[in-house]
Amino acid sequence: MAASTGSKGLSRRRVLQAAPAAMAAPYIISSGVLAAPGKPGANDRIGVGYVGAGRRAGGLYRLPSGAQMVAVADVDIARARKAAARGKAQAYQDYRKMLERKDLDAVVVSTPDHWHALPSIHACQAEKDVYCEKPMTLTIREGRLMAQAVRKYKRVFQTGSQQRSMKANRLGCELIRNGRLGKLKMIHAANYGSPWNCALPAQDAPETLDWDMWCGPTKPRAYHRDIYIPRANPGWISFRAYSGGEMTGWGAHGLDQVQWALGMDESGPVEVWTEGPKFNPPTYTKPAGRGAGTKACEKPTVFFKYADGTVMKLGGGPGGGAVFEGENGKITIDRGRAKGSPASLVSDPLKDPKVKLTVSTNHMQNWIDCIRSRKRCVADVEIGHRSATVCHLGNIARWLGRKLRWDPAKEQFVGDDEANTYLDRPRRKPYALPETV
């Protein structure tokens, strides 16, 4: 994500030595000109750029008809070039230079979690539409700023919560929303682990990798392959500096389904607490598997309560969804599957449903279609933000170890100044979030 050698305009060195505001907006606020500035017409080709060319991006290169890869940016310029060669696109090391392109209409943000917010905000300011991988954020404040940017600049935003485009998941949530279970008694979600600490020793970074920029807003530390690779021994997904652990990794799937089924796409729980032994995350000083960290970070047990009294417990549920227990039985939703107990809870069709959920069967196609129509996606920015917030609340509850009251309208903890310090994280210059978008 650093500027290629010899590029025109501002150099990476000049930008990174500038005031912090340099990271609050791209170099030039521009837009691809198709049917209208920043609004492709029905028959126009949509030029797509990728911010991040790692493991997850590989699953997103196949674009729907009418969309084309035109650029790829990655902190490892060799990886960017390899990915760009797939579509005869141009490679960049600094995504901000990529945002200057006039033929770029939209971006896919597939970076590590600690790099989701700034590229998404900058893309909105440059009048580019955004597909951002889940979990959408590293902190709650990031999500609100991202949502504000999407609305202010009238952008189309899709969160990579692909279960929102799975027919069985939609059916299960629609059944619950229409009262098929009667009064809900309890929700059982998976026991997602929180992140742990990193003290891996230094290694030599690849020459093509700008490791300092990979660290970005986090406190710089020496390169190690088992930090850089997402799921290695153990990989950045497990470390608190860069991720919320499996609480946000898989929780962004499962807890998103809970939000959907409860009709909480613009809200969330009002209480969160823990029961059990004190949270005691390990510190990894050498490469090792995730087993020990996962086991340690699944305790204590986390509970959530919604305003209508519905309680969710992390434990006893599937990884990609939850078990919804009501007075009429149970419905299990998980990764393209909805199962009833008794089976008729799912197999019997709904008659005159009061709630009809948005239909999508292809997540990327939904994004491209919405870019053309300017409608909101099935996993709009507010949805991604609210679902990620539930995950963050679970982590904060473990870190603090006490019952917390949450105001989903104000997005603050009630009467708890210490808890509110966890709404965001310190960031080093020049990677600070803007005060406003």
Buried (B, 14 or more C-beta within 10 A) or exposed (E): BBBBEEBEEBBBEEBBEEEBEBBBBBBEEBBBBBEEEBBBEEEBBBBBBBBBBBEBBEEBBEBEEBBBBBBBBBBBBBBBBBBBEEBEBBBBBBBBBBBBBEBBBBBBBBBBBBBBBBBBBBBBBBBBBBBBBBBBBBBBBBBBBBBBBBBEBEBBBBBBBBBBBBEBBBBBBBBBBBBBBEEBBBBBBBBBBBBBBBEBEEEEBBEBBBBEBBBBBBEEBEBBBBBBBBEBBBBBBBBBBBBBBBBBBBBBBBBBBBBBBBBBBEBBBBBBBBEEEEBEBBEBEEBBEBEEBBEBBBBBBBBBBBEEEBBBBBBBBBBBBBBBBBEBBBBBBBBBBBBBBEEEBBEEEBEEBEEEBBEBEEBBBBBBBBBBEBEBBBBBBBBBBBBBBBBBBBBBBBBBBEBBBBEBEEBBBEEBEEBBEBBBBEBEEBBBBBEEB
